[in-house]
Amino acid sequence: MAAELKARFTKMIDTFNAGDFKTVVSMYTTDCKAVQSGKPVEVGRDAMLKGCEEIKASGMKMTNYEILHVDVSPDGEMAYMVVRMEIKMADGSTPGHHNTLIWKKVDGVFEICLDSMC
């Protein structure tokens, strides 16, 4: 299952960088939450879509990432993933971030229900 999650995450990043945000957002649960330091919690796919569009408008791009850890619950219904990401800003700087993603199965497919970036 870890390989399945890694493949879904890779597809999400590739799709994000291609600008296909509707497909990206479809990989999140309908009641997903995005948590980022200093910002209010964002809830739902519409909020995720708005966030993707804001990132694009800012000129930011996901460049490199490394999946540091994946663990799946014993029943195979939930998992978490820790990712180190490099993001290229419009000014050329490349700050690093860590994301923790909580995945849960919805109709047999893993979707992200919590995306936390620090």
Secondary structure by P-SEA (a helix, b strand, c coil): caaaaaaaaaaaaaaaaacaaaaaaaacccbbbbbbccccccccaaaaaaaaaaaaaaccccccccccccccccccccbbbbbbbbbbccccbbbbbbbbbbbbbcccbbbbcbbbcc
